[in-house]
């Protein structure tokens, strides 16, 4: 039984833990051992076996008394942008090397209250800025220097980003589920590249308190798991109002997203935007998406042709707004209050300059410079203000589309996961986000689930987008698809 624990998802593990056929300590030790055995993937940045086992023993004690939450004893791992008391939090940046928070992020504490046991912190792009998890500035466990995260399906390829450690850990069965953050696609794209399920809820649905900020009007916590059922369980525990701590938190009661999973898909209208299937979409990816849409039709759904006419503007709008917010958010890292401080400097200004130059990586510096430029006097109206206006129009396009359909479907990325180091041009890597950015700019929930393979046998994900607060509809659609197919059950060779 123990040797097969990692093949169990969140739902199956929770059931065995409740039935007392498995202890939380056994589960925690098993997954910790797997994390160490497969550390060549670079997925974990921090592990503390004592802290994890202490949490596991506490959950076993609750289960023995017939208490405990719905996920009592289930292991989970957290992306390293969520602060934690028991583990170092670095946002994968040298700037925060060794930082230990005095409190837990709200979603971390909510999952702990539901009974989850934390396995550790997961690698990502520095400050969540990137789409390949190649921009980490902190050494993962087993390494002496920073390393890119590797895709379990092919270690020479990226797992996507910025939640690449989360997607790689779930795909390699190093954790049954993981948290992630999605600013412009950073849950959906890595989920697609690694053949797992990932969901970004409506902006404000999950608290941002304790999430290290990149772009505050876009950042949203979410979940990655093997299946839609697993994601529904985790998301149910994560989401809910946190108005005392987070001004962007929506004051709306938590939901049990498992309740609607079994609803039939008969009559579901799936909108297919023509802009998502134009030039640039690889034929192998399109073939997998078309096959998935045909499967949905077999399940009772019907396709509806729609248009999102301002899709092409999402990339320039996003790469004006998000760097602008990043330049503001990251100004706090000045070497004075916390974070990296240069050892040698002449005066205060020199300390600021050297601390930030040493602490931040190249991609973070690039985005800070872009953001500072577009917010500068003389350029604010021309760039930032115009981008905000177009963002509103992009959101309006979605509302018009939802008059014709219930969910919108399309690719997550134009190709399968590229090779590590192959994306040397930052502009080209930005353009690859074209399918995920529109939903982020509109604050809509989005989900990716595996629907087949493309070139080199790499996974392909289908993106589903729904209107605000309709996460249950996305999870229901993906769950019914997964009941009829086995793509979500496939495991990379050797894991």
C-alpha positions, -999 to +999 in steps of 0.1 A: +000+000+000+027+025+011+046+021-022+015+032-042+005+061-020+017+087-045-007+074-071-036+085-049-052+119-054-065+142-027-100+126-026-086+090-022-061+100+004-087+119+024-109+089+024-082+065+035-071+089+063-107+092+075-110+054+075-078+051+095-063+027+069-035+052+065-020+076+089-010+112+081+026+105+093+028+076+069+016+098+040+039+127+049+070+105+052+062+089+018+059+121+000+089+137+017+109+107+006+097+111-030+106+148-029+142+139-019+144+110-044+134+133-073+151+164-063+168+166-097+136+182-109+143+213-088+107+214-076+112+221-039+131+250-025+125+242+012+117+211+032+116+208+070+108+172+079+103+180+116+078+207+109+059+185+085+058+155+108+047+176+137+017+188+116+010+152+106+010+140+142-014+167+151-038+156+123-035+120+133-045+129+169-076+148+156-086+119+133-083+095+163-108+116+182-132+117+153-124+153+146-104+171+119-113+190+088-124+176+054-087+173+043-074+160+076-039+146+071-037+152+033-002+164+023+001+196+002+030+218-010+029+256-013+043+278-040+071+300-025+052+332-029+029+324+001+045+332+034+047+305+060+058+304+096+072+268+094+092+272+062+115+299+048+098+321+022+119+336-006+097+342-037+126+323-054+147+355-050+180+362-035+164+394-022+145+373+004+170+345+010+165+330+044+134+351+052+110+335+077+076+351+081+060+357+115+026+346+101+010+323+075-007+335+044-045+333+047-048+304+021-020+285+040-039+289+073-072+280+057-058+248+042-042+240+076-076+245+092-091+220+067-064+195+078-037+198+052-001+190+061+025+211+044+054+193+027+074+224+020+078+253-005+079+250-042+102+266-068+090+292-092+101+322-113+115+349-091+086+370-077+063+350-100+077+368-130+081+344-159+065+317-179+090+288-177+103+286-141+138+293-154+141+326-135+145+312-100+172+329-079+174+304-051+189+269-050+164+241-047+170+212-023+200+191-033+217+220-052+242+246-043+230+271-069+198+282-085+183+258-110+154+259-134+125+235-126+124+205-150+093+190-166+088+154-154+076+144-189+110+154-203+137+168-180+152+188-209+119+209-211+104+236-190+073+229-167+058+263-175+056+291-151+056+308-129+041+280-108+064+254-124+075+239-092+038+233-083+029+217-116+061+195-117+055+183-081+020+172-089+029+156-122+058+137-107+036+126-077+058+144-052+026+160-038-011+151-044-019+188-047-002+222-046-010+259-043-001+283-071-005+319-081-018+331-114-011+367-126-013+361-163-016+324-167+009+311-141-014+282-129-031+273-162+000+273-184+022+251-162-008+228-156-011+224-193+026+218-199+028+191-172-005+173-178-022+182-145-053+202-136-050+238-124-076+264-116-074+302-111-106+314-093-123+348-099-101+377-088-108+383-051-123+349-044-092+336-026-074+360-002-041+376-013-031+383+023+004+368+028+010+364-010+041+382-020+028+408-045+038+410-082+008+428-098-018+434-072-048+439-095-040+406-113-025+382-087-048+354-076-041+322-056-053+289-070-048+252-069-032+224-089-040+187-086-043+156-106-080+160-113-108+185-112-122+166-082-089+172-063-089+208-073-125+212-061-116+199-027-086+222-023-103+252-038-133+248-014-109+251+015-089+280+001-117+304-010-138+326+011-139+362+024-110+377+042-121+414+043-102+421+075-069+414+059-073+419+021-091+449+006-095+430-027-112+400-010-148+395-022-172+394+007-189+363-005-195+330+015-172+301+008-186+273-015-183+236-017-172+231-053-177+193-051-215+197-049-220+203-086-193+180-100-217+153-112-242+175-130-246+164-167-232+186-194-263+183-216-270+217-231-237+233-220-227+260-245-190+260-251-178+292-268-149+288-292-132+321-300-119+324-335-090+345-322-077+315-302-073+294-333-055+316-357-019+319-368+007+308-343-012+278-329+008+246-335-010+219-355-004+193-328-019+215-301-049+223-323-055+186-330-056+178-293-079+208-286-103+198-315-104+162-302-113+175-267-141+197-280-155+167-299-154+147-266-173+174-249-199+173-276-203+135-270-210+144-234-239+167-244-223+201-248-224+221-280-200+244-296-208+280-303-186+302-325-178+335-307-154+364-310-131+381-285-120+409-308-095+425-286-075+393-278-045+406-297-043+436-274-040+415-242-003+410-244+007+447-247-019+457-221-006+431-196+030+440-202+023+476-194+000+471-164+018+443-146+053+458-147+039+491-136+024+474-105+055+454-100+077+484-100+056+499-072+053+467-052+089+458-053+100+493-042+097+481-006+128+458-011+154+485-005+178+467+019+166+487+049+137+469+066+142+433+054+156+414+025+191+414+010+214+443+019+247+449+001+278+443+024+297+473+011+283+507+001+293+544+003+261+560+014+223+554+016+217+558-021+246+535-029+231+509-005+197+511-023+213+506-057+237+478-048+212+459-026+186+459-054+212+452-081+225+422-062+191+410-049+170+410-080+174+388-111+175+399-147+138+394-155+127+412-123+150+441-132+136+442-167+100+444-155+108+470-128+124+492-155+095+488-179+070+496-151+090+526-139+091+540-175+053+537-182+045+554-148+069+582-154+058+618-160+049+623-196+043+586-203+016+577-177-013+590-199+002+575-231+008+540-218-006+532-184-039+550-186-045+538-222-038+502-211-064+505-183-090+517-208-083+488-231-084+464-202-120+475-196-128+468-232-113+433-230-135+426-200-165+439-220-157+415-248-161+386-224-194+398-211-207+400-247-194+365-253-211+351-222-245+362-236-239+334-262-222+307-242-217+293-207-179+286-209-152+296-233-127+270-245-093+272-262-056+264-259-035+272-229-004+278-250+005+278-287+029+249-284+038+221-260+065+228-234+097+242-250+132+231-242+150+247-213+170+277-225+153+279-258+134+311-250+162+336-251+140+365-265+118+378-237+094+393-262+087+359-278+081+344-243+057+372-235+037+365-268+033+329-257+009+341-230-017+354-255-043+328-246-042+331-208-038+369-204-073+380-215-091+361-186-066+375-161-071+410-173-109+405-169-106+389-135-123+357-147-119+322-134-099+299-157-090+262-156-067+240-175-070+202-178-050+176-198-066+165-231-039+146-249-004+148-262+014+168-289+049+169-303+075+148-285+047+131-265+043+162-243+010+170-226-015+195-241-040+213-219-074+227-227-083+261-211-118+267-199-130+302-189-163+311-171-179+342-159-172+356-125-178+332-095-186+303-118-157+281-107-181+253-100-192+252-137-155+249-148-148+221-123-180+203-133-172+204-170-136+192-164-147+165-140-172+150-164-146+151-192-122+133-169-148+106-160-149+098-198-111+100-204-079+090-188-055+118-197-054+131-161-044+096-148-013+093-170+020+095-152+054+105-166+077+075-170+098+068-139+074+085-115 
